[in-house]
Amino acid sequence: MSNSADARRRWFGAFFLIVAGGLVIWGQTILKPHLGDGIGFLLYWLTCFAFTGLAILTALLDIWIIRPRARASQRELLKQTLPKIERENEESHHPQPRSNAE
């Protein structure tokens, strides 16, 4: 299950992605005539690129943290399920004797 650190990390990733998307939209519409071709243009788009990179890094960090936890959870599920399947398989090959009460 996810915990507060997972939720916080995902909120940060969503925030970075929303800011990057907002910067792209804003830069292509409202700010396009004001940015020009100088250092302002370069800094603006580097900032947009930085927020995009932060979103990507946050996603990669989340994968890096979640993958071992998911693997351990799958192993635990197998440990719990396989004995149950074996018991059910044995019971189906050796049916219980019926009582005469039926």
Buried (B, 14 or more C-beta within 10 A) or exposed (E): EEEEEBEEBBEBBEBBBEBBBEBBEEBEEEBEEEBEEEEEBEEBBEBBEBBBEBBBEBBEEBEEEEEEEEEEEEEEEEEEEEEEEEEEEEEEEEEEEEEEEE
